[in-house]
Amino acid sequence: MTKEEITRINELARKSKAEGLTDEEREEQQELRRRYIQSIRSDLRATLQNITIVDENNDEEKPEQNSLS
């Protein structure tokens, strides 16, 4: 997700509150929001895949990959 796309999401949100959106703008807003959420989920999965859990015995364990889907 680019900075321009995030800026556009915010522009559409402001316009929606101020005067409303056309059908095309509403569709664009929904698509941008969908892509934003997908990006956040992807980033979170990548972060979680790099986490190592250390227990009280200093044993390291990685979470199961299928639990992150």
C-alpha positions as CSV (number, residue, x, y, z in Angstrom):
1,M,0.0,0.0,0.0
2,T,1.5,3.3,-1.1
3,K,1.4,6.6,0.8
4,E,-0.7,8.0,-2.0
5,E,-3.3,5.3,-1.6
6,I,-3.5,6.0,2.1
7,T,-3.8,9.7,1.4
8,R,-6.7,8.9,-1.0
9,I,-8.4,6.8,1.7
10,N,-8.3,9.7,4.0
11,E,-9.5,12.2,1.4
12,L,-12.5,10.0,0.6
13,A,-13.3,9.6,4.3
14,R,-13.3,13.4,4.8
15,K,-15.4,13.9,1.7
16,S,-17.8,11.3,2.8
17,K,-18.4,13.1,6.1
18,A,-18.6,16.5,4.5
19,E,-20.7,16.0,1.5
20,G,-21.1,12.4,0.6
21,L,-19.5,10.2,-2.1
22,T,-20.6,9.3,-5.6
23,D,-21.1,5.6,-6.4
24,E,-17.7,5.5,-8.1
25,E,-16.0,7.1,-5.1
26,R,-17.8,4.7,-2.7
27,E,-16.5,1.7,-4.8
28,E,-13.0,3.2,-4.9
29,Q,-13.1,3.7,-1.1
30,Q,-14.2,0.1,-0.5
31,E,-11.5,-1.3,-2.8
32,L,-8.8,0.9,-1.1
33,R,-10.0,-0.2,2.3
34,R,-10.0,-3.8,1.3
35,R,-6.4,-3.5,0.0
36,Y,-5.4,-1.6,3.1
37,I,-6.7,-4.4,5.4
38,Q,-5.1,-7.0,3.2
39,S,-1.7,-5.2,3.5
40,I,-2.0,-4.9,7.3
41,R,-2.8,-8.6,7.6
42,S,0.1,-9.5,5.4
43,D,2.5,-7.4,7.4
44,L,1.2,-8.9,10.7
45,R,1.7,-12.4,9.4
46,A,5.3,-11.6,8.3
47,T,6.0,-10.2,11.8
48,L,4.5,-13.2,13.6
49,Q,6.5,-15.6,11.4
50,N,9.7,-14.0,12.7
51,I,8.8,-14.3,16.4
52,T,10.5,-16.8,18.6
53,I,9.0,-17.7,21.9
54,V,11.4,-18.3,24.8
55,D,10.1,-20.3,27.7
56,E,11.3,-20.2,31.3
57,N,14.0,-22.7,30.5
58,N,15.3,-20.5,27.7
59,D,14.1,-23.0,25.1
60,E,13.2,-21.3,21.9
61,E,10.2,-22.3,19.8
62,K,8.7,-20.9,16.7
63,P,4.8,-20.8,16.4
64,E,3.3,-23.3,13.9
65,Q,3.0,-21.7,10.5
66,N,-0.5,-23.0,9.9
67,S,-1.8,-21.3,13.0
68,L,-1.0,-17.9,11.3
69,S,-3.2,-18.4,8.3
